[in-house]
Amino acid sequence: MSDESLLDERDPAYVAKVMPMIKLAMKGYFRSEVRGMDNVPDGGALMVGNHSGGLYAMDVPIIAVAFADAFGPERPLYTLAHDMLFTGLAGPIFRKLGFVPADRESAHEVLASGAVTIVFPGGDYDTFRPTLKANVIDFEGRKGYVRSALAAGVPIVPVVSIGGQEQQFHLTRGQWLGRLSPLRKVMRTDLLPITFGFPFGLTAAGVGNIPLPTKIVTQVLEPIDPAALSAELGSDPDVDVIAAIDEIVRARMQEALDQLARDRRFPVLG
């Protein structure tokens, strides 16, 4: 795939066509609520979020609906995604919706074009975190998003959500099981999560269970300028500076997530 086709495969007309259906599902079933979308600045920006819901993570469609409502389907929103999404018949559909491979080259090309991109640095490690740690920001030490934002000269827009991890009860990421799994290389993950849900109870990764209609609330925070932070912390984006910026981003996200947790009255009900 060429760099040009990477951007051109997103189809605004297709996005406009399917967005009402996605909105109906997100608003109707998950009662999604997104606050602060006006914090997304003009031009390129890297939205960085926590990832929730296991196999049924709804972060992207919920944010995509709110983004389209705020800015229209013509304004590009790209999602850095796992390679598995581009295989089979679903691949062309995801490309039309603005999904691109989650690598540094794709991120830089999209951000340099002036588009908004969203990434979930924690990936599967984050989305399968145990329910008892549902409200903890944990990217497993991944900081590449900071380098991508610095390289493209764009702000980081932190995004936090609550409720998605209540779709099922996540017991363990199953890291030791994942390392023994024959599907490890095919699925490109070291995890084999164990979850409990409806109707089949205990399952691997929640396969076959139906996600509960939990209320999901998302908060878009004020943008952070990593270049300004880099200048304050040190002139070169070395390892220590990258780590310091990542710590600032995660701290702001954790503070916002803690507030959402305090405001949440009941699990699932919201």
N, C-alpha and C positions, 0 to 999 in steps of 0.2 A: 504494500500500500504506500503510495507516495505521500509526501507531506501535504500536497494540495488536496488530494482526495480525502485525507484525514479530516479536513475542515469541511469540504464540500459535501460529504455524505450526509451531514445533518440536513434534514428537510423541514423547513419552517411550516410548510403547508401540512405535512404529515403530523407535526407536533400540534398544530392548531386543531387538526381533525380528531386526534386521540385524547387530547388533554381533558375535554369535558367528561369522558368516560373514566379517566384516571381520577379526576376531581370527585366524581360521584362516589367512587370506591373509597377514596381517602377521607372525604368528609362524612360519608354515610356510615361506613363501617368503623373507622378509627377515630371519627370526630376530630380530625386533625385541626390543629390551631398553630399558626405560624406568626410570631411577633418579630418586629424589627426589620422586615425586609428592606425598608428604606435605608438601612445601614450599608447596603451594597452600593459602592461608589460607581460612578460612570467609568467606562473603560474596563480594562482587564483587572481581574481580582481572583485570588485563590481562596475559595470557601473551604474551611477545614472543619470537619465535624466528627463527633463520636458516632459510632455505628451500633445499631441495636436491632434485635429481632431474630437473630440466628438466620435460618434459611429464608425467613420471611421479613427481612429487613425492609422497612418502608421509608427510610430516610430520604432516598432519592426521589421517589414519586411525590412525597409530601412537599419537599423543597421545590421540585420542578413545578408543581401546581401553583404554589405561592409566587414563584419567580415569574411564571407566565402571566398570572393575574396582575402582578405589579408592573411588569415591563413589556408584556406582549410576547407572543411566540416568535416574533422576528428577532428579538435580541437573543443571541446564542448563549446557551448554558450547556457546557460539556461536563461529562462525568468520567473521571478516571476509574476504570473498572478492570476486574479480573479477566484474563484471557478466555476463561471458560464461557463467558457471555457471548463471545464472538464465534462460537462453534455452532454448526448445525443450522437449522432453519431460523433460529432466533437471531442469529448474527446480523443480518441485514436490517432487522427491525430495530435492534439496539443502536446500530450505526445511524439510522434515520433520526433517532431520538437524541443523538449527540453523545453517545458513549464512545470513548476512545481508550486504547490500551493504557494501563497504569504504569507507564515508564516515563523517565525524565525527558526523553526526546518529545514525546507526545505532549507532555505538560508544557514544555517550553514553547512548542509551536502554537498551541492553542492560546496560551497566555500572551505571547508576543503579538498575536493577531488582534488583541484588544477584547477578547471574549472572557467571560466568567467561567471558571472551572471549579468543580467541587471534588474533593478527595477525602477519603476516610483512612488516615494513616494506620489506624489499628487493624483494619481489615478484618479477616475472620477471627483473629485473636480477640478483637474488641467485641464483635457482634455475638460471640459465643461466651462472653464472660459470665461467670456464675451469677445467678439472681441476687445472691447476698452481696455482690459487688456491682449491682446494676448502676449505681450512681457514682461510679469512679471513672475518671478520665484516664485511660491507659492505652498508649500507643505502642507498647512493647519496645520502647526505646527508638522507634522509627522517627527520624528527623529529616528525611529527604525533602519533605514539603517545604521546609525553610529554605533549603538551597534552591529549589525550583522558583520560589517567590523572589528570592534575591537575584537570581540569574535573569528573570524576566522583568525585574523592576516593578513588581505589582504588590499591592497590599494584601495582607492575610485577613480574611474575614472569618472569625471563629463562629461556629454554629453548634449549639447543644440541644439535645432533645431528651425527653423523659417519657416513659410509658411503653416504648417499644419492647423493652426487655421483659415486660409482663405478659407477653403473648403466650409464653410457655414458661415452665419452671426449669431454668437451666442449672443442672447439678454440677457439671464439671466440663472443662474444655476437652478432657480426655487426651492430654498430650502424650502420655505413655502408651495409650491405645493407638493413637495416630501413628506413632513411630513404628508400630508393629503391623499396621494395616497394609495389605497388598495393594490398596488403592492410593497409597500415599503419593506416588509419582504421578498417577493419572489426575488426581484431584489437586495436586500441587499444594498440599497442606499437611502439616504435622499433627493436625487435630482430628479427633474422633469424638465430638461432643456427645454427652448423654443428657437428654432432656425428658421432662415429664409433662404431658399435655393431653388434650382431648382429640379424638376418643380412644387412642390406643395406649395411653399411659406412657410407660418408659420406652423410649426409642433412641436410636442413634441419630443425632442432629435434628430430631423432631420430624423426621420423614413420615409423612402420612397424617400427622396431626393437623388440626385446624387451628390457626391462630385465634386467640381470644380477641374480642372487639375492644381492646384497651384504648383509652383516650391517649393520643400522642400529642404532646405540646413541644413546639420547637421555638427556640430563641436565637435570633441572629444578632450577634454582638457588634460593637463598633469596630471598624477596621484597625489593624495594627500595621504600621509601616516598618517592615523588617530592616530596610536600608537605614532608616533613622536610628533604630536600635543598634544596628551593626556599627554605625559611626560612633555612638556613645560607648559601646562595649569594646571596640577595637576596629581598626581600619580594614582589616582583612577578614572575610568570612571563614575563619579557621574553625577547627573542631570546637573549641571552647565557646566561641561566639555563637555558633549554630546551636549548641546545647543550651546556652543562656536564653536565646530567643525562643527556643522550643519550650523551655521551662516557663517563660512569661506567658506564652500562648496557652499552655495547659493550665496554668494557675488561674488565668481569667476564665477559661472554660469551666474549671472545677468550681470556682466561685459562683458562676451563673447556674450551673447544674445543682449545686447545693441549695440555691434559692428556689429553683423549680421544685426540688424535693420537699422543701419546707412548705411550699404552697400547695402541694398535692395532698389531698385529704384522704383518698382511698386508692388502693391498688386497682387497676383495671378501670374502675369507675372514674378516676381522675380527681 
